[in-house]
Amino acid sequence: MKSIFEENAYKEIKGRLENLNENAKANWGKMNVGQMVWHCQGPLNIILEKEDYGMKPSWLAKVFFKKSLYNDKPWKKGLPTAKFLKTREDKNFNSEKAKLKALLDETYTHKDKSEWNPHPAFGYFTAQQWGQMQYKHLDHHLKQFGV
């Protein structure tokens, strides 16, 4: 699994994000492209400790879902989205895309960080696992919108 902390993967995601435009249509799911770029900010806000979204530790999530966050198996199309990362409101694509790019850049500056605080719901991840799950989430949604 690629990691957002690897230069090539980081540049790949940035390039794909640049190819995303406000007219992109989802290949699956209910989000429009503005909502998707807003949604993708959430996990980056968590890793950067800007938000925890009121998440609570969950042994169920740790046992049954944690490994799927960073393994090589692609996520299924149409997986349910956590409520705090959903919005029904339309979002301004350009401003949300700019925020996502800034968060992505900030996350990449931590590529050499070895000690991370635990995820508010899933607990501890290694630096490699943090990077892999960020890549996997962004990759999933960029594919959702054809980039």
C-alpha positions in Angstrom: 0.0 0.0 0.0 1.3 3.4 -0.9 1.7 6.0 1.8 1.0 9.8 1.6 4.3 10.2 3.3 6.1 8.7 0.3 7.1 11.5 -2.2 5.8 9.7 -5.3 2.5 8.9 -3.7 2.1 12.4 -2.3 2.8 13.9 -5.8 0.5 11.4 -7.4 -2.4 12.4 -5.1 -1.7 16.1 -5.6 -1.7 15.7 -9.4 -4.9 13.7 -9.4 -6.4 16.4 -7.1 -5.3 19.1 -9.7 -7.1 17.1 -12.4 -10.4 17.2 -10.4 -12.8 19.9 -11.4 -16.1 21.2 -10.2 -18.0 19.4 -13.0 -16.7 15.9 -12.1 -19.5 13.4 -11.5 -19.4 10.5 -9.1 -19.1 7.0 -10.5 -20.8 5.8 -7.3 -22.2 7.2 -4.0 -24.3 10.2 -3.1 -21.7 13.0 -2.6 -21.1 15.6 -5.2 -17.6 16.7 -5.9 -17.7 19.7 -3.5 -19.0 17.5 -0.7 -16.3 14.9 -1.5 -13.4 17.4 -1.2 -14.9 18.7 2.1 -15.3 15.1 3.3 -11.6 14.2 2.5 -10.4 16.9 4.8 -11.8 15.1 7.9 -9.2 12.3 8.1 -6.4 14.8 7.5 -7.8 17.0 10.3 -7.7 13.9 12.6 -4.1 13.0 11.8 -3.0 16.6 12.2 -5.0 16.7 15.5 -7.0 19.7 14.4 -10.3 17.8 15.0 -11.4 14.6 16.7 -15.0 15.0 15.7 -16.2 13.7 19.1 -15.1 10.2 18.2 -14.9 7.7 21.0 -12.6 4.6 21.3 -14.3 1.5 19.9 -13.0 -2.0 20.4 -15.5 -3.1 17.7 -13.9 -0.8 15.2 -10.4 -1.8 16.3 -11.1 -5.5 15.9 -13.3 -5.5 12.7 -12.3 -2.4 10.7 -8.9 -1.0 11.7 -6.8 -3.2 9.4 -9.0 -2.4 6.4 -7.9 1.3 6.8 -4.3 0.6 5.7 -4.2 -2.8 3.9 -3.9 -3.3 0.2 -7.5 -4.4 -0.4 -9.5 -1.6 -2.0 -12.6 -0.4 -0.2 -15.9 -1.4 -1.7 -17.9 1.2 -3.6 -20.7 2.8 -1.6 -19.4 2.0 1.9 -21.3 3.9 4.5 -19.7 7.3 5.6 -19.3 8.2 9.2 -22.0 10.8 10.1 -19.6 13.5 11.2 -17.9 13.3 7.7 -21.2 13.6 5.8 -22.9 16.8 4.7 -26.1 17.4 2.8 -25.1 21.0 2.2 -23.5 22.0 -1.1 -19.9 23.0 -0.7 -17.9 25.5 -2.7 -15.7 23.2 -4.7 -12.8 25.6 -5.3 -12.5 26.8 -1.7 -12.9 23.2 -0.3 -10.3 21.9 -2.8 -7.9 24.7 -1.7 -8.4 23.6 2.0 -7.8 20.0 1.1 -4.6 20.8 -0.8 -3.3 22.8 2.2 -4.1 20.0 4.6 -2.4 17.5 2.3 0.7 19.7 2.1 0.7 20.1 5.9 0.3 16.4 6.4 3.3 15.7 4.1 5.5 17.9 6.1 5.2 15.3 8.9 6.6 12.6 6.8 9.6 12.0 9.1 7.5 12.0 12.3 7.8 8.7 14.0 5.6 9.1 17.1 1.9 9.8 16.6 -0.9 10.2 19.1 -3.6 7.6 18.9 -6.6 7.9 16.6 -9.6 9.0 18.6 -11.6 5.8 17.6 -9.1 3.3 16.4 -6.2 3.8 18.8 -2.5 3.6 17.8 -1.2 3.4 14.3 2.4 3.3 13.2 3.6 6.2 11.0 3.5 3.8 8.1 -0.1 2.9 8.8 -1.2 6.6 9.2 0.3 7.4 5.8 -1.2 4.3 4.2 -4.7 5.0 5.4 -4.5 8.7 4.3 -3.4 7.6 0.9 -6.1 4.8 0.7 -8.9 7.2 1.6 -7.9 9.9 -0.9 -7.3 7.3 -3.6 -10.8 5.8 -3.0 -12.5 9.1 -3.4 -10.4 10.4 -6.3 -11.4 7.1 -8.1 -15.0 7.8 -7.2 -14.8 11.0 -9.3 -12.7 9.5 -12.1 -9.3 10.8 -11.3 
